[in-house]
Amino acid sequence: MNDANKKNSVFILNNRSILYINGLDAKDFLQNLISNDINKVTDNSSCFASLLTPQGKFLYEFIVVKHKTGYFIDCEKDQSEEILRQLNIYKIRSKVEILNLSNEFVVASIGYEKYLTIDGSKDILGFTFKYREDPIILDPRNKDLGARLIINIEKLYLSLKKLGLKDDKVENYYARSHKLGIVPKNLNQLKNKLFGIECNYEELNGIDFKKGCYVGQENTARIKLKNKLSKRLLPIEVIKGDLFEDEIIYNNDVEIGKILIIDEYPFGLIKYLNKNFDKNHIFKSKNGSFKILIPQWLKI
């Protein structure tokens, strides 16, 4: 595919689901739960956020988008039903309605350059505008992930045609995201295994340290304020062999991390400040060898 065609590529993210939170208390309900500030979410701005355990450990992550009188939750499909159940647990007497609209909406991704050619776009992370009544969002985590379209399924192919977009292999999107150092899939392999702040959420605009209380806020703030962040989630580039979930990573017989996400787009939780960690080193596990990558946007 030549560069001109690549610019017009669109990736249908079939591994994503759309939940919808609506009702009189929707805004306050989300504000008390998620790691980011719901006040950032308007008709023209969306945010990246997570839902943590009370101890601040990772559970779920998603993008929050204003839609009509409520909010879209753009989340990984494999986590969607659990997120739905978790939100209903917290619901109690709140006047909120939580729906799974995955049968009505689909998530697609286009490149940053293509996004900038669309009338109404702005070069601001999380900037959101409507195209044929459906939102287009410049990914609030990193502009190199491009923009996301949340499109009504019935309008999907007509919208893509009007925008001059050509369906591309979704694996190309996953590979780009992994190379960028942002987890594209298999988020359940992270659950309860690391703190949210260790997922680089501060750098990916997923935590607001100025907002009030939310689930997991106490430990998240403590790690930040006391400068206790010593491990980070980093992408792994396999050279040969196989990786296994929860396998310990050693260098000079010193433990410097653990493999968390395996399969095609692996990640590990790495003690990046340890003197035995060297990003140029080739690490070995029982059945594989690999490098640990430091994303350019992560200034460590």
C-alpha positions in Angstrom: 0.0 0.0 0.0 1.5 3.4 -1.0 1.6 6.4 1.4 -1.4 8.0 -0.1 -3.5 5.0 0.5 -2.1 4.5 4.0 -3.3 8.0 4.9 -6.8 7.0 3.9 -6.7 3.8 5.9 -9.4 3.1 8.5 -9.3 0.3 11.1 -12.5 -1.2 12.3 -11.8 -1.9 16.0 -14.0 -5.0 16.5 -12.4 -5.6 19.9 -14.1 -2.5 21.3 -17.5 -2.0 22.8 -19.7 1.0 23.5 -21.5 1.4 26.9 -23.8 4.3 27.5 -24.3 6.0 30.9 -27.2 8.3 31.1 -29.5 9.8 33.8 -29.8 12.7 36.2 -26.8 11.5 38.3 -24.6 10.3 35.4 -21.9 13.0 35.7 -21.5 12.8 39.5 -21.7 9.0 39.4 -18.7 8.8 37.0 -16.8 11.6 38.8 -16.8 9.5 42.0 -15.4 6.4 40.2 -13.0 7.2 37.4 -9.4 8.4 37.6 -9.9 11.4 35.4 -12.0 14.5 35.8 -15.4 14.1 34.1 -15.6 17.9 33.9 -13.1 17.7 31.0 -15.7 15.8 29.0 -17.9 18.1 26.9 -19.4 18.2 23.4 -15.9 19.2 22.2 -13.6 17.2 24.5 -13.2 13.6 25.5 -10.9 12.0 28.0 -9.0 8.7 28.8 -9.7 7.2 32.2 -9.5 4.1 34.3 -11.5 2.3 36.9 -9.2 1.0 39.7 -9.6 -1.1 42.8 -9.9 0.7 46.2 -6.2 -0.1 46.6 -5.4 1.7 43.3 -4.8 -1.5 41.2 -5.7 -1.6 37.5 -9.1 -3.0 36.6 -10.4 -1.3 33.4 -9.5 1.5 31.1 -11.7 3.4 28.5 -12.3 6.6 26.7 -15.2 8.8 27.9 -17.1 10.7 25.2 -20.1 13.0 25.7 -23.2 11.8 23.8 -26.5 13.6 24.0 -27.4 13.8 27.8 -25.0 11.0 28.8 -21.6 9.5 28.1 -20.2 6.9 25.8 -17.7 4.5 27.4 -15.4 3.2 24.6 -13.8 0.1 26.2 -12.3 -3.3 25.2 -15.0 -5.8 24.3 -13.5 -8.5 26.6 -13.9 -6.1 29.6 -17.3 -4.6 28.7 -19.6 -7.0 30.5 -17.4 -6.8 33.7 -17.4 -3.0 33.5 -21.2 -3.1 33.2 -21.5 -5.3 36.2 -19.0 -3.2 38.2 -20.8 0.0 37.4 -24.1 -1.5 38.5 -22.5 -2.6 41.8 -21.6 1.1 42.4 -24.9 2.4 41.1 -26.9 1.8 44.4 -29.5 4.6 44.5 -27.9 6.8 41.8 -30.3 7.9 39.1 -28.3 6.4 36.2 -29.1 4.1 33.4 -26.2 1.9 32.1 -26.6 0.3 28.6 -24.5 -1.8 26.3 -24.9 -0.2 22.9 -22.4 -2.4 21.1 -25.1 -3.7 18.7 -25.7 -0.1 17.6 -22.3 1.5 17.4 -18.8 0.5 16.2 -15.4 2.1 16.9 -13.0 2.9 14.0 -9.6 4.5 13.9 -8.0 6.8 11.3 -4.5 8.3 11.1 -3.6 11.7 12.6 -2.8 13.2 9.2 -6.2 12.1 7.8 -8.0 13.5 10.9 -6.5 16.9 10.3 -8.0 17.1 6.7 -11.6 16.7 8.0 -13.6 19.9 8.4 -14.0 20.8 12.0 -11.0 19.0 13.4 -8.5 20.7 15.8 -5.0 19.6 16.8 -5.9 19.2 20.4 -5.7 15.9 22.3 -9.2 14.6 23.0 -10.8 17.2 20.7 -14.2 16.0 19.7 -16.6 17.1 17.0 -19.5 15.5 15.1 -19.6 14.0 11.6 -23.1 13.1 10.5 -24.1 13.2 14.2 -21.4 10.7 15.2 -18.3 11.8 17.3 -14.8 11.9 16.0 -12.1 12.1 18.7 -8.4 12.8 18.5 -7.2 10.1 20.8 -6.7 11.7 24.2 -3.7 9.5 25.0 -1.4 10.3 22.1 -2.0 11.9 18.7 0.1 9.2 17.0 -2.8 6.8 17.7 -4.8 8.9 15.4 -8.5 9.7 15.8 -11.4 7.5 16.8 -14.8 7.5 15.2 -17.8 6.1 17.1 -20.3 5.4 14.3 -23.8 4.1 14.2 -23.5 0.7 12.5 -26.2 1.5 10.0 -24.2 4.6 8.8 -20.7 3.0 9.0 -19.9 2.3 5.4 -21.6 5.4 4.0 -19.6 7.5 6.4 -16.4 5.8 5.6 -17.1 6.3 1.9 -17.9 10.0 2.3 -14.6 10.4 4.2 -12.7 8.6 1.5 -11.5 5.9 3.8 -10.4 2.4 2.9 -10.8 -0.6 5.3 -7.3 -1.8 6.5 -6.2 -4.8 8.5 -6.9 -4.1 12.2 -3.6 -5.9 13.1 -1.8 -2.9 11.6 -3.4 -0.7 14.2 -2.6 -3.1 17.0 1.1 -3.2 15.8 1.3 0.6 15.7 -0.2 0.9 19.2 2.2 -1.7 20.6 5.2 0.0 19.0 4.1 3.3 20.4 3.9 1.6 23.9 0.2 1.7 24.4 -1.6 -1.5 25.1 -3.9 -2.4 22.1 -5.7 -5.5 23.5 -5.7 -8.2 26.2 -6.2 -5.8 29.0 -7.6 -8.5 31.3 -4.1 -9.9 31.6 -3.3 -6.7 33.6 -6.1 -6.9 36.1 -5.1 -6.6 39.8 -1.4 -7.0 38.8 -0.1 -3.5 38.9 -1.1 0.0 40.1 -2.9 2.3 37.7 -0.2 4.8 37.8 2.3 2.1 36.8 0.3 1.9 33.5 1.8 5.3 32.6 -1.7 6.9 33.0 -0.2 10.2 34.0 1.7 10.5 30.7 -1.3 9.2 28.8 -3.6 11.9 30.3 -5.6 9.3 32.2 -5.2 10.6 35.8 -6.2 13.9 37.2 -4.3 14.6 40.5 -6.3 17.7 41.2 -9.8 16.2 41.2 -11.6 15.0 44.3 -11.9 11.4 45.6 -12.4 8.5 43.3 -11.9 4.7 43.7 -8.2 4.0 44.2 -7.3 7.7 44.6 -5.5 7.4 47.9 -2.7 5.0 46.9 -2.4 6.6 43.4 -1.8 10.0 45.0 0.6 8.6 47.6 2.8 6.9 45.0 2.9 10.2 43.0 3.5 12.6 45.9 6.1 10.4 47.6 7.9 9.7 44.3 7.4 5.9 44.9 6.9 5.1 41.2 9.7 2.5 40.4 8.0 0.2 37.9 6.3 0.9 34.6 4.3 -1.1 32.0 6.6 -1.3 28.9 6.3 -3.0 25.5 8.4 -6.1 24.8 9.9 -6.9 21.4 10.3 -10.6 21.0 13.4 -11.7 19.2 12.8 -15.4 19.3 10.9 -18.0 21.3 7.8 -17.7 23.5 6.8 -15.7 26.5 4.6 -16.9 29.4 2.3 -14.8 31.5 3.7 -13.9 34.9 7.2 -15.1 34.0 9.9 -13.3 35.9 12.5 -11.2 33.9 16.0 -11.4 35.3 19.3 -9.6 34.5 22.5 -10.8 36.2 20.3 -13.0 38.4 18.5 -9.8 39.6 14.7 -9.6 39.1 13.9 -6.6 37.0 10.4 -7.3 36.0 7.6 -9.6 35.1 5.8 -10.5 31.8 2.1 -9.6 32.0 0.7 -9.5 28.5 1.7 -12.2 26.1 0.6 -13.2 22.6 1.3 -10.9 19.6 1.6 -7.6 21.5 3.5 -8.3 24.8 4.1 -6.0 27.7 5.9 -6.3 31.0 6.0 -4.5 34.3 9.6 -3.3 34.5 11.7 -2.0 37.4 13.0 0.7 35.1 15.0 2.5 37.8 17.0 -0.6 38.8 20.7 -0.3 38.0 20.5 -3.8 36.3 17.9 -2.6 33.8 19.4 -1.5 30.5 17.1 -0.8 27.6 19.8 -1.9 25.2 20.1 -5.3 26.8 18.7 -8.5 25.3 16.8 -10.2 28.0 16.1 -13.9 28.2 13.3 -16.0 29.7 13.1 -19.7 29.9 11.9 -20.1 26.3 12.6 -16.8 24.6 14.7 -13.7 24.2 13.5 -10.1 23.9 14.1 -6.4 24.2 12.2 -4.0 26.4 11.3 -0.8 24.7 11.0 2.8 26.1 8.4 4.8 24.2 9.6 8.2 23.0 6.8 10.0 24.9 7.9 8.4 28.2 10.7 10.7 29.5 12.6 8.3 31.8 
